[in-house]
Amino acid sequence: MPDPKKKDKPFPREIDSGIDSDNSLLPMLLGGLVLIVLGATIVMMFV
């Protein structure tokens, strides 16, 4: 039988950040997309 006290314990990452990990992924995803577009544009200028 699983211990009911184990479920109430949050992950260490949730304690450190205080926010949901999904909320921090979206800005990183958008920033990466912008960098890829900028890089592709610069490469196409020389081709």
A tleap script that builds the chain and sets N, CA, C and O, in Angstrom:
source leaprc.protein.ff14SB
mol = sequence {
  NMET PRO ASP PRO LYS LYS LYS ASP LYS PRO
  PHE PRO ARG GLU ILE ASP SER GLY ILE ASP
  SER ASP ASN SER LEU LEU PRO MET LEU LEU
  GLY GLY LEU VAL LEU ILE VAL LEU GLY ALA
  THR ILE VAL MET MET PHE CVAL
}
set mol.1.N position { 0.855 -1.194 0.000 }
set mol.1.CA position { 0.000 0.000 0.000 }
set mol.1.C position { 0.897 1.252 0.000 }
set mol.1.O position { 1.798 1.364 0.831 }
set mol.2.N position { 0.652 2.195 -0.932 }
set mol.2.CA position { 1.511 3.387 -0.993 }
set mol.2.C position { 1.319 4.294 0.210 }
set mol.2.O position { 0.236 4.378 0.790 }
set mol.3.N position { 2.381 4.956 0.559 }
set mol.3.CA position { 2.363 5.864 1.704 }
set mol.3.C position { 1.673 7.168 1.315 }
set mol.3.O position { 2.129 7.830 0.383 }
set mol.4.N position { 0.590 7.568 1.992 }
set mol.4.CA position { -0.124 8.799 1.610 }
set mol.4.C position { 0.698 10.065 1.874 }
set mol.4.O position { 0.446 11.101 1.258 }
set mol.5.N position { 1.670 9.993 2.777 }
set mol.5.CA position { 2.488 11.177 3.072 }
set mol.5.C position { 3.418 11.520 1.915 }
set mol.5.O position { 3.809 12.677 1.764 }
set mol.6.N position { 3.783 10.525 1.087 }
set mol.6.CA position { 4.708 10.746 -0.011 }
set mol.6.C position { 4.119 11.652 -1.092 }
set mol.6.O position { 4.846 12.434 -1.704 }
set mol.7.N position { 2.818 11.554 -1.330 }
set mol.7.CA position { 2.177 12.340 -2.388 }
set mol.7.C position { 2.153 13.832 -2.055 }
set mol.7.O position { 2.211 14.661 -2.963 }
set mol.8.N position { 2.072 14.178 -0.805 }
set mol.8.CA position { 1.980 15.582 -0.408 }
set mol.8.C position { 3.314 16.314 -0.534 }
set mol.8.O position { 3.348 17.545 -0.520 }
set mol.9.N position { 4.397 15.576 -0.655 }
set mol.9.CA position { 5.724 16.178 -0.702 }
set mol.9.C position { 5.992 16.741 -2.103 }
set mol.9.O position { 5.995 15.974 -3.066 }
set mol.10.N position { 6.217 18.051 -2.249 }
set mol.10.CA position { 6.488 18.611 -3.583 }
set mol.10.C position { 7.904 18.279 -4.041 }
set mol.10.O position { 8.781 17.961 -3.238 }
set mol.11.N position { 8.098 18.362 -5.341 }
set mol.11.CA position { 9.429 18.120 -5.895 }
set mol.11.C position { 10.355 19.263 -5.503 }
set mol.11.O position { 9.895 20.390 -5.320 }
set mol.12.N position { 11.659 18.992 -5.372 }
set mol.12.CA position { 12.608 20.064 -4.993 }
set mol.12.C position { 12.616 21.213 -5.983 }
set mol.12.O position { 12.818 22.362 -5.589 }
set mol.13.N position { 12.400 20.924 -7.273 }
set mol.13.CA position { 12.397 21.994 -8.263 }
set mol.13.C position { 11.222 22.942 -8.033 }
set mol.13.O position { 11.360 24.151 -8.218 }
set mol.14.N position { 10.069 22.408 -7.633 }
set mol.14.CA position { 8.905 23.250 -7.363 }
set mol.14.C position { 9.152 24.138 -6.155 }
set mol.14.O position { 8.659 25.264 -6.102 }
set mol.15.N position { 9.906 23.645 -5.190 }
set mol.15.CA position { 10.210 24.441 -4.005 }
set mol.15.C position { 11.135 25.595 -4.373 }
set mol.15.O position { 10.926 26.729 -3.941 }
set mol.16.N position { 12.168 25.301 -5.181 }
set mol.16.CA position { 13.143 26.328 -5.536 }
set mol.16.C position { 12.521 27.430 -6.381 }
set mol.16.O position { 12.719 28.612 -6.100 }
set mol.17.N position { 11.768 27.052 -7.419 }
set mol.17.CA position { 11.273 28.051 -8.352 }
set mol.17.C position { 10.018 28.739 -7.834 }
set mol.17.O position { 9.845 29.942 -8.029 }
set mol.18.N position { 9.159 28.001 -7.188 }
set mol.18.CA position { 7.910 28.575 -6.708 }
set mol.18.C position { 6.871 28.724 -7.801 }
set mol.18.O position { 5.763 29.186 -7.529 }
set mol.19.N position { 7.197 28.345 -9.039 }
set mol.19.CA position { 6.252 28.420 -10.149 }
set mol.19.C position { 6.213 27.076 -10.846 }
set mol.19.O position { 7.085 26.230 -10.650 }
set mol.20.N position { 5.196 26.894 -11.656 }
set mol.20.CA position { 5.071 25.667 -12.410 }
set mol.20.C position { 6.129 25.634 -13.505 }
set mol.20.O position { 6.403 26.663 -14.122 }
set mol.21.N position { 6.724 24.485 -13.758 }
set mol.21.CA position { 7.813 24.408 -14.731 }
set mol.21.C position { 7.319 24.689 -16.150 }
set mol.21.O position { 8.105 25.117 -16.995 }
set mol.22.N position { 6.027 24.456 -16.432 }
set mol.22.CA position { 5.495 24.724 -17.769 }
set mol.22.C position { 5.518 26.211 -18.091 }
set mol.22.O position { 5.701 26.588 -19.248 }
set mol.23.N position { 5.335 27.059 -17.086 }
set mol.23.CA position { 5.313 28.502 -17.316 }
set mol.23.C position { 6.680 29.040 -17.704 }
set mol.23.O position { 6.757 30.058 -18.393 }
set mol.24.N position { 7.748 28.401 -17.291 }
set mol.24.CA position { 9.085 28.898 -17.604 }
set mol.24.C position { 9.585 28.363 -18.940 }
set mol.24.O position { 10.579 28.865 -19.465 }
set mol.25.N position { 8.928 27.367 -19.496 }
set mol.25.CA position { 9.379 26.806 -20.762 }
set mol.25.C position { 8.959 27.651 -21.958 }
set mol.25.O position { 9.682 27.707 -22.952 }
set mol.26.N position { 7.821 28.299 -21.883 }
set mol.26.CA position { 7.313 29.048 -23.032 }
set mol.26.C position { 8.218 30.210 -23.429 }
set mol.26.O position { 8.500 30.351 -24.619 }
set mol.27.N position { 8.695 31.054 -22.503 }
set mol.27.CA position { 9.614 32.122 -22.913 }
set mol.27.C position { 10.916 31.590 -23.517 }
set mol.27.O position { 11.457 32.189 -24.447 }
set mol.28.N position { 11.413 30.485 -23.000 }
set mol.28.CA position { 12.626 29.895 -23.564 }
set mol.28.C position { 12.371 29.388 -24.979 }
set mol.28.O position { 13.221 29.527 -25.858 }
set mol.29.N position { 11.205 28.803 -25.192 }
set mol.29.CA position { 10.849 28.290 -26.513 }
set mol.29.C position { 10.738 29.435 -27.520 }
set mol.29.O position { 11.242 29.331 -28.638 }
set mol.30.N position { 10.083 30.518 -27.125 }
set mol.30.CA position { 9.929 31.668 -28.020 }
set mol.30.C position { 11.275 32.338 -28.283 }
set mol.30.O position { 11.548 32.753 -29.410 }
set mol.31.N position { 12.108 32.448 -27.267 }
set mol.31.CA position { 13.431 33.041 -27.448 }
set mol.31.C position { 14.280 32.218 -28.397 }
set mol.31.O position { 14.987 32.774 -29.237 }
set mol.32.N position { 14.222 30.920 -28.275 }
set mol.32.CA position { 14.964 30.045 -29.183 }
set mol.32.C position { 14.474 30.167 -30.611 }
set mol.32.O position { 15.267 30.147 -31.552 }
set mol.33.N position { 13.161 30.295 -30.773 }
set mol.33.CA position { 12.589 30.454 -32.110 }
set mol.33.C position { 13.047 31.762 -32.745 }
set mol.33.O position { 13.371 31.794 -33.932 }
set mol.34.N position { 13.077 32.833 -31.972 }
set mol.34.CA position { 13.542 34.125 -32.475 }
set mol.34.C position { 15.016 34.040 -32.880 }
set mol.34.O position { 15.400 34.563 -33.926 }
set mol.35.N position { 15.835 33.391 -32.066 }
set mol.35.CA position { 17.252 33.254 -32.393 }
set mol.35.C position { 17.467 32.427 -33.655 }
set mol.35.O position { 18.361 32.728 -34.446 }
set mol.36.N position { 16.669 31.403 -33.848 }
set mol.36.CA position { 16.781 30.583 -35.054 }
set mol.36.C position { 16.419 31.401 -36.290 }
set mol.36.O position { 17.102 31.323 -37.312 }
set mol.37.N position { 15.349 32.184 -36.198 }
set mol.37.CA position { 14.934 33.013 -37.337 }
set mol.37.C position { 16.000 34.058 -37.643 }
set mol.37.O position { 16.323 34.282 -38.810 }
set mol.38.N position { 16.550 34.699 -36.619 }
set mol.38.CA position { 17.605 35.692 -36.840 }
set mol.38.C position { 18.839 35.051 -37.465 }
set mol.38.O position { 19.422 35.604 -38.398 }
set mol.39.N position { 19.232 33.903 -36.965 }
set mol.39.CA position { 20.391 33.208 -37.521 }
set mol.39.C position { 20.178 32.810 -38.965 }
set mol.39.O position { 21.083 32.957 -39.787 }
set mol.40.N position { 18.988 32.306 -39.290 }
set mol.40.CA position { 18.699 31.912 -40.663 }
set mol.40.C position { 18.704 33.122 -41.583 }
set mol.40.O position { 19.155 33.028 -42.725 }
set mol.41.N position { 18.208 34.258 -41.103 }
set mol.41.CA position { 18.189 35.477 -41.902 }
set mol.41.C position { 19.610 35.944 -42.202 }
set mol.41.O position { 19.920 36.318 -43.333 }
set mol.42.N position { 20.462 35.921 -41.196 }
set mol.42.CA position { 21.852 36.353 -41.382 }
set mol.42.C position { 22.578 35.411 -42.351 }
set mol.42.O position { 23.344 35.872 -43.197 }
set mol.43.N position { 22.349 34.116 -42.237 }
set mol.43.CA position { 22.992 33.170 -43.142 }
set mol.43.C position { 22.507 33.396 -44.575 }
set mol.43.O position { 23.307 33.323 -45.509 }
set mol.44.N position { 21.232 33.664 -44.764 }
set mol.44.CA position { 20.685 33.858 -46.104 }
set mol.44.C position { 21.208 35.141 -46.748 }
set mol.44.O position { 21.227 35.247 -47.974 }
set mol.45.N position { 21.630 36.110 -45.949 }
set mol.45.CA position { 22.178 37.344 -46.514 }
set mol.45.C position { 23.507 37.080 -47.225 }
set mol.45.O position { 23.855 37.804 -48.159 }
set mol.46.N position { 24.255 36.056 -46.800 }
set mol.46.CA position { 25.557 35.773 -47.373 }
set mol.46.C position { 25.492 34.692 -48.460 }
set mol.46.O position { 26.499 34.405 -49.108 }
set mol.47.N position { 24.352 34.112 -48.654 }
set mol.47.CA position { 24.237 33.028 -49.645 }
set mol.47.C position { 23.696 33.561 -50.951 }
set mol.47.O position { 23.529 32.802 -51.906 }
savepdb mol mol.pdb
quit
